[in-house]
Every structure is written in C-alpha cells, then in structure tokens.
Amino acid sequence: MDFDTITQDLYKMHIGDIKEYEPLYKHTTFRVGGPARWYLSPYDALSLKTLMHYVHSHKIPYFILGKGSNVLFSDKEYNGIIISLSEHFQQVDINCCLIRVASGVSLMKLAYDCAKWGLSGLEFAGGIPGSVGGGLFMNAGAYKHDFSEIVKEVYVLDEHFNIRCLSKEDMSFAYRHSVIQQHPEWIILGGLLEMKAADSKSIQELLDRRKEKRMASQPWNMSSAGSVFRNPDEKPAWQCIDECQLRGYEIGGAQISPKHSNFIVNNGYASAKDILDLIYFTKDTVYEKLGIVLTTEVRLVNWD
Ligand SMILES: Cc1cc2nc3c(=O)[nH]c(=O)nc-3n(C[C@H](O)[C@H](O)[C@H](O)COP(=O)(O)OP(=O)(O)OC[C@H]3O[C@@H](n4cnc5c(N)ncnc54)[C@H](O)[C@@H]3O)c2cc1C
C-alpha cells in the first residue's frame, strides 16, 4: 500500500489529529529523533480502536508514545505511525480515594494534584516527567516506591481490539517491569489507582523536599531520559560507571552527566547516534573492567 493512500485513509477516518513528517525530537526529553511519517493523536478509545484495526489490516508499523521521557528514537525517518495518547487521553475522575485516570495524564501533574486533594500514594512521582501510560508500562518508581503499590486496575486495548481490564496481579509488576512489556500489541488506555487520604500540606511538603533533592543531584535543566541503565544486582549503575572513570565522558554532543553518572545528557548538539554510541561504550567499558552487564532501561526505537 502506498504512502499517499494511507495518508488519505487516515484523514478520511476522522480519528485524531494528524501531523506528517513530524520531528520526533520535539516529543522526546532527549530532544533527538528523526521525523515520523505520521504522528497521530487519537481523539478517544473508539478512534484508537478504528486506527488499530486499520494499522493491523494494512501491516503498518506503529509505536505508542507517552511523553517520550524513556525512549531513544534514531535519527532516521520512522516509516510508520507514532500514536500519541498525550493530547486527548486526559480524563481524571475521583471517587473518594479511587482515581480513574487516562493514560495521557502527566504523572508529575497528577502527583501535585493529588497533594492538593489530600490523596497520598503518588509522592514518588513528583519528579518523573512521564505519562500515566508510560509509568504503568515501566512500573516507574523512586524512593523505594513504585506504581505497583497504588494500582487497582489497568485498562488496555488488546490484540483483538477489545478493552480488557487487568488486575494488579495480571500486571506482573516488578522492578521497572510490567506485563505490557511482553505484549507490545496491548495499548494502555488508563488505570484505576487506590490512594490513601492524608494531610494535604504534608504531602505537598514531601513533594517539595524531594524536588529540591532531585534538583541538587540530577541534571534537571539538561535534555536526558533520566537513568539510562537499570541498577544491576551487584551495585547501583551510577557506581559502576564512576568506578570506570566515565563520569563526564563525551561522544559528540552526548555526555555522561558530570552531576549524575547514570544520566546521559544532550549538550545541545547530540545526535541520537551519539547517545546510542555512548550507551554502548559505557556498557562495554563496565563489562570489560568490572564484569558487570548493564541493561538499558531506555527503550531504543527505529534502530536496525
Ligand atoms: C529527568 C528524568 C527523570 C526521571 N526519573 C525517573 C524516576 O525517578 N523513576 C522512573 O521510573 N523513571 C524516571 N524517568 C524515566 C521516565 O520518565 C519513566 O520511565 C516514565 O514512566 C516514562 O513515561 P513516558 O510517558 O515518557 O513513556 P515513553 O518514554 O513515551 O514510553 C516508554 C515506553 O512505554 C510505552 N508506552 C507509553 N505509553 C503507553 C501506553 N499508553 N500503552 C502502551 N505502552 C505505552 C512506550 O511504547 C515505550 O515503550 C525519568 C526521566 C527523566 C527525563
């Protein structure tokens, strides 16, 4: 099927906002990535279902994007559809301590809103620049807490285009892991979170304290994707990288952050390839010097 026909079909379906040749660096916190042939933001679950029917029946490559804070797209064109739920999947409904939240909602905003509402459980997420969908996919976490602790249900569009309700147990949460990682064809529509009533001021103060701590220890004003590597069993990834004297090491415009050595930052002129080369160089060096295998937490997309 040719690209012009696909373009016409996508517009005819009226299922969402469509951009053509959209630069992906605009949608990732690393600020790198080539253009996407189509960048589509579906209006709602029904539009998404129609789109997925079309995508599967025409075998069109696609990728579900949250806030792009844990992905490294290559510099080349993505010859498929980037499906973003960040624009229209924004509903939040509160019923006592239960929050039903759509996958495009910002985790940081939700954490601060919950503080205002006197709902505790998301204090770990005040500095995580992802979406609810990305957070559930990754089981995002910090300060020894993670998403799994507050999840009651997760709603996905499955491979048969049906909406399926997964329990917390179905999600098989573990350290930066959820069952969705084994089912790339499942799309998270949202979730039901179970919070605890607590004093609004104390939650806000905890969020603020943690924000200050992050600003002191992480390169918050640089483009990055947070921690690049999972922490291996032996010792934290930052410590492995430090022991190999790689703090501050640069390839092109990509640098191991002098402030936090498990962060790779874009010094303003990095290509995606610079960042990938630095990831591989770091892995190789840590393995050669310490015999420890670092696993990349950042998702690599559109590389050969
Ligand atoms: C400065 C900084 C600090 C960070 N600190 C932390 C931290 O403390 N703890 C932590 O855990 N992470 C941290 N991160 C990493 C990142 O924010 C999290 O992994 C976050 O959960 C990713 O969410 P996202 O919406 O940006 O997902 P994306 O990066 O857009 O996508 C990540 C993966 O999730 C999949 N995905 C996204 N949405 C959906 C959906 N609706 N359905 C199915 N799949 C989906 C994508 O396909 C992709 O494979 C940090 C990142 C930055 C830049």
The ligand as an SDF file (V2000), in Angstrom:
LIG
                    3D

 53 58  0  0  0  0  0  0  0  0999 V2000
   14.7300   13.8640   34.1980 C   0  0  0  0  0  0  0  0  0  0  0  0
   14.1250   12.4950   34.2400 C   0  0  0  0  0  0  0  0  0  0  0  0
   13.9560   11.8470   35.4640 C   0  0  0  0  0  0  0  0  0  0  0  0
   13.3920   10.5660   35.5130 C   0  0  0  0  0  0  0  0  0  0  0  0
   13.2390    9.9640   36.7210 N   0  0  0  0  0  0  0  0  0  0  0  0
   12.6550    8.7400   36.7950 C   0  0  0  0  0  0  0  0  0  0  0  0
   12.4530    8.1160   38.0660 C   0  0  0  0  0  0  0  0  0  0  0  0
   12.7570    8.6450   39.1190 O   0  0  0  0  0  0  0  0  0  0  0  0
   11.8790    6.8840   38.0610 N   0  0  0  0  0  0  0  0  0  0  0  0
   11.4910    6.2540   36.9120 C   0  0  0  0  0  0  0  0  0  0  0  0
   10.9520    5.1380   36.9850 O   0  0  0  0  0  0  0  0  0  0  0  0
   11.6810    6.8300   35.7030 N   0  0  0  0  0  0  0  0  0  0  0  0
   12.2470    8.0550   35.6120 C   0  0  0  0  0  0  0  0  0  0  0  0
   12.4350    8.6430   34.3920 N   0  0  0  0  0  0  0  0  0  0  0  0
   12.1090    7.8880   33.1490 C   0  0  0  0  0  0  0  0  0  0  0  0
   10.6920    8.0870   32.6080 C   0  0  0  0  0  0  0  0  0  0  0  0
   10.1630    9.3450   32.9780 O   0  0  0  0  0  0  0  0  0  0  0  0
    9.7430    6.9700   33.0490 C   0  0  0  0  0  0  0  0  0  0  0  0
   10.1990    5.7130   32.5710 O   0  0  0  0  0  0  0  0  0  0  0  0
    8.3080    7.1810   32.5620 C   0  0  0  0  0  0  0  0  0  0  0  0
    7.4700    6.2300   33.1600 O   0  0  0  0  0  0  0  0  0  0  0  0
    8.1580    7.0690   31.0320 C   0  0  0  0  0  0  0  0  0  0  0  0
    6.8710    7.5690   30.6970 O   0  0  0  0  0  0  0  0  0  0  0  0
    6.5770    8.2090   29.2680 P   0  0  0  0  0  0  0  0  0  0  0  0
    5.1470    8.5690   29.2260 O   0  0  0  0  0  0  0  0  0  0  0  0
    7.5320    9.3000   28.9780 O   0  0  0  0  0  0  0  0  0  0  0  0
    6.8490    6.9660   28.3270 O   0  0  0  0  0  0  0  0  0  0  0  0
    7.5850    6.9540   26.9160 P   0  0  0  0  0  0  0  0  0  0  0  0
    9.0130    7.3170   27.1180 O   0  0  0  0  0  0  0  0  0  0  0  0
    6.8260    7.7510   25.9270 O   0  0  0  0  0  0  0  0  0  0  0  0
    7.4750    5.4080   26.5570 O   0  0  0  0  0  0  0  0  0  0  0  0
    8.1750    4.4550   27.3330 C   0  0  0  0  0  0  0  0  0  0  0  0
    7.6420    3.0640   26.9390 C   0  0  0  0  0  0  0  0  0  0  0  0
    6.2880    2.9700   27.3790 O   0  0  0  0  0  0  0  0  0  0  0  0
    5.4490    2.5920   26.2910 C   0  0  0  0  0  0  0  0  0  0  0  0
    4.1540    3.2520   26.4770 N   0  0  0  0  0  0  0  0  0  0  0  0
    3.9310    4.5490   26.8010 C   0  0  0  0  0  0  0  0  0  0  0  0
    2.6140    4.7790   26.9030 N   0  0  0  0  0  0  0  0  0  0  0  0
    1.9950    3.6040   26.6220 C   0  0  0  0  0  0  0  0  0  0  0  0
    0.6400    3.1960   26.5320 C   0  0  0  0  0  0  0  0  0  0  0  0
   -0.3590    4.0530   26.7610 N   0  0  0  0  0  0  0  0  0  0  0  0
    0.3650    1.9100   26.2130 N   0  0  0  0  0  0  0  0  0  0  0  0
    1.3620    1.0210   25.9730 C   0  0  0  0  0  0  0  0  0  0  0  0
    2.6670    1.3510   26.0290 N   0  0  0  0  0  0  0  0  0  0  0  0
    2.9770    2.6270   26.3560 C   0  0  0  0  0  0  0  0  0  0  0  0
    6.1610    3.1060   25.0410 C   0  0  0  0  0  0  0  0  0  0  0  0
    5.7510    2.3680   23.8900 O   0  0  0  0  0  0  0  0  0  0  0  0
    7.6140    2.8560   25.4220 C   0  0  0  0  0  0  0  0  0  0  0  0
    7.9830    1.5180   25.1260 O   0  0  0  0  0  0  0  0  0  0  0  0
   12.9890    9.9210   34.3110 C   0  0  0  0  0  0  0  0  0  0  0  0
   13.1540   10.5790   33.0770 C   0  0  0  0  0  0  0  0  0  0  0  0
   13.6990   11.8560   33.0500 C   0  0  0  0  0  0  0  0  0  0  0  0
   13.8370   12.5570   31.7200 C   0  0  0  0  0  0  0  0  0  0  0  0
  1  2  1  0
  2  3  1  0
  2 52  2  0
  3  4  2  0
  4  5  1  0
  4 50  1  0
  5  6  2  0
  6  7  1  0
  6 13  1  0
  7  8  2  0
  7  9  1  0
  9 10  1  0
 10 11  2  0
 10 12  1  0
 12 13  2  0
 13 14  1  0
 14 15  1  0
 14 50  1  0
 15 16  1  0
 16 17  1  0
 16 18  1  0
 18 19  1  0
 18 20  1  0
 20 21  1  0
 20 22  1  0
 22 23  1  0
 23 24  1  0
 24 25  2  0
 24 26  1  0
 24 27  1  0
 27 28  1  0
 28 29  2  0
 28 30  1  0
 28 31  1  0
 31 32  1  0
 32 33  1  0
 33 34  1  0
 33 48  1  0
 34 35  1  0
 35 36  1  0
 35 46  1  0
 36 37  1  0
 36 45  1  0
 37 38  2  0
 38 39  1  0
 39 40  1  0
 39 45  2  0
 40 41  1  0
 40 42  2  0
 42 43  1  0
 43 44  2  0
 44 45  1  0
 46 47  1  0
 46 48  1  0
 48 49  1  0
 50 51  2  0
 51 52  1  0
 52 53  1  0
M  END
$$$$
